Amino acid sequence: MTDPSKPTLSYRDAGVDISAGDELVDRIKPLVKRTRRPECLGGIGGFGGLFEVPVDRYQRPILVSGTDGVGTKLKLALALGKHDSIGIDLVAMCVNDVLVVGAEPLYFLDYFATGHLSPAQAESVIAGIASGCELAGAALIGGETAEMPGMYAPDEYDLAGFCVGVVEKDEIIDGSAIRASDCVLGLASSGLHSNGYSLARAIIERSNTSLDLPFEESTLGQTLLTPTRIYVKSILKLLESVPIHGMAHITGGGLPGNVPRVLPAGVECHIDSSAWSHPAIFAWLQSHGNVAPSEMRSTFNCGIGMVLIVARENVSNAKQILESSGETVYELGEIKNGAAGVVFD
């Protein structure tokens, strides 16, 4: 029982405003609706998102799951007060991961945590998530908004994403088909994507550079916030007519850290370092941070966001299909016998 002689204390007094959460749900309903797929059952607001597995299109469907965040790229979004594209990064990091086994992303869920919920800020973040889902063809079927006073600095938030895709069991891409003489193709990244930002931020701080510094046709800050490229639709289109022997999403660890994850025993990947154009942001970071070339390669994607390994006879067709889908494609090198992982020639 309450004591009428003492002041009362409510959940809102403790820092959690349930009405703000209700307002956010109303704000994002039209955003979520844009991502809806025929397999979606129900809407947002329930205790679980419902999605019917498309068994009519698959004989032996295998579900593929992935989860990720966007790391300290969030710090830049907060510093610049720009929250409408960080959600694209969140989706990209998850859907590009499930894509490498040949899976079609089906649905996505997000986790948004903050110390004090601002419906306008959260709506902007989730608008980006919805845009990323549209780019990937995945349905945004739910999520969680957690308001936790004392856990985060004022106006700060954290993000996590969860994706489920599906692939035919007999069509899983696991790298076992990779052979010596296969060609290594690289798809251009849109920038840093969502990896290496702790080093990038340290370089900016050490060089005492403003995020407002003019850089190419924008600013340094806006360039660094360029959202991660989502490769789903172009690669799924390619898979309709060209077999892919292996794929690697180039995230933390760069080319030398990610390509070996898909190589079978007995082969190595030879890459010509001069085979592609390195975006200017990487040269700026290397110069201002005095970063060794090997450190650059093992930290950043250096301009290649996805690697595809295909048979030599399929290279021309693969490039044509990918380029018609809007990708910039480079022939990076080839697979050879050996056990050295990635060799830069």
Secondary structure, DSSP 8 states (H G I E B T S, - for coil): ---TTS----TTTTT--HHHHHHHHHHHHHHHHHT--TTEES-TTSSS-EE---TTT-SSEEEEEEEE--TTHHHHHHHHT--SSHHHHHHHHHHHHHHTTT-EEEEEEEEEEESS--HHHHHHHHHHHHHHHHHHT-EEEEEEEEE-TTTS-TT-EEEEEEEEEEEEGGG---STT--TT-EEEEEE-SSSTTSSHHHHHHHHHHTT--TTSEETTEEHHHHHT------HHHHHHHHTTS--SEEEE--TTHHHHHGGGG--TTEEEEE-TTSS---HHHHHHHHHHT--HHHHHHHS-TTEEEEEEE-GGGHHHHHHHHHHTT--EEEEEEEEESS-SEEE-
